[in-house]
Amino acid sequence: MTKRRIRLRSVDEVREFVQAADRCDFAVNVLNEEAQIDAKSIMGVMSLDLTQELVVAYDEENAELERVLRKFLVA
């Protein structure tokens, strides 16, 4: 399982992330301290505390998803 720490700071960033996740034919999840959310659900992702780091977890590779995640990676 691949895990990446990201931070989403705006509705536009959430939309871009969710659209990339939605184009994957495998599960992509977002985790924080309280919940695990389907990354393909914009309402689910928006319900998270976006002031905190999020962890994205997935099992397969997708070049577009990786490209989008690079924009939001936390060092």
HELIX and SHEET records of a PDB file:
HELIX    1   1 VAL A   11  ASP A   22  1                                  12    
HELIX    2   2 ILE A   42  MET A   46  1                                   5    
HELIX    3   3 ALA A   63  PHE A   72  1                                  10    
SHEET    1   A 4 THR A   2  ILE A   6  0                                        
SHEET    2   A 4 LEU A  54  TYR A  58 -1                                        
SHEET    3   A 4 VAL A  28  LEU A  31 -1                                        
SHEET    4   A 4 GLN A  36  ASP A  38 -1                                        
END                                                                             
